[in-house]
Amino acid sequence: MILVVGATGELGSRVARLLAADGERVRALTRGSSDPARVAQLQAAGVETVQGDLRDGASLAAACRGVEAVVSTATAIVRPDGTLSSVDTDGHLALVDAAEAAGVQRFVFVSFTMPQGFELEFPLWRSKRAVEERLRSSTLEYTVLWPNAFMESWLGPGTGFDYVNGSARYLAGGGGRIAFVTTADVARVAAAAVRHPGARDRVIPVGGPQAVTYREAVQLFEAASGRAFTVEEVPPEALRAGYAAEEDDKTRSFLALSLAMGHDWPAGPDEAARVLGLSSEGWTGVEEYAQAVTRSLRAGGAPA
């Protein structure tokens, strides 16, 4: 049995369904407030669902019972409920404790990497690193995934890259070359890491095959859509001032990550592919992603 925590999120849902499609027995931890449609989608894929919460230690103990491996993609950064302290730090530390107590063998934890030359320690970074350290000191086999910036988030309307309406915001001046990665590619890596012996007790960076600046990303979306984008540039100084004045941990973390977009984030898919025996072909680059979401919009579908 493999327990997936964060299974109603975009990444966790993909991981759970991939594992189930590969014939694994999969259990998904869902909250009472989880989207019923997402829960139904998991159940239709053959995934067992159990209610629980990272903030409820007793529910974690029950969810880990009889489990061989845990995969956690959960974070409070995009959740309206829960804090980084209660979910990303304390909740995950409790999950590691519960996994140890239940005799779980392997724990796959989706964290994130930071670009070269970026040294700001912000709340989400501290939460993730605390859990990584706890895993290293645990009795569990661990795999920590360090994905680059997700395309769906950082090249999407939620962060000002509004390809739907033809406008884009350059964060931190847009000068960093970033190998943006899709949730689908990170999900493939996470699912493979559950059983692969090469994933034992190691950190694996995960990036996309194409490192681009924000300006280049806009050009790729313009070419795919056949229209010019309206562009706004947010300089690093404005982001630093906002970070210094902000008190909310989630907003501070978002501003810090936005600042990171001014740095190079070059790690691609090669190491993950080599370590896990995955094909080096078929990873989604920014150009392919731009073409895919443009086709979806033209067909009247939901943006990716």
Helices and strands as residue ranges (DSSP letters): E 2-5, H 10-21, E 26-30, H 36-44, E 48-51, H 57-64, E 69-72, I 84-89, H 90-101, E 106-110, H 123-136, E 141-147, H 151-154, G 157-159, E 167-171, G 172-174, H 183-193, G 197-199, E 202-206, H 214-225, E 230-234, H 236-245, H 249-260, H 270-276, H 286-298
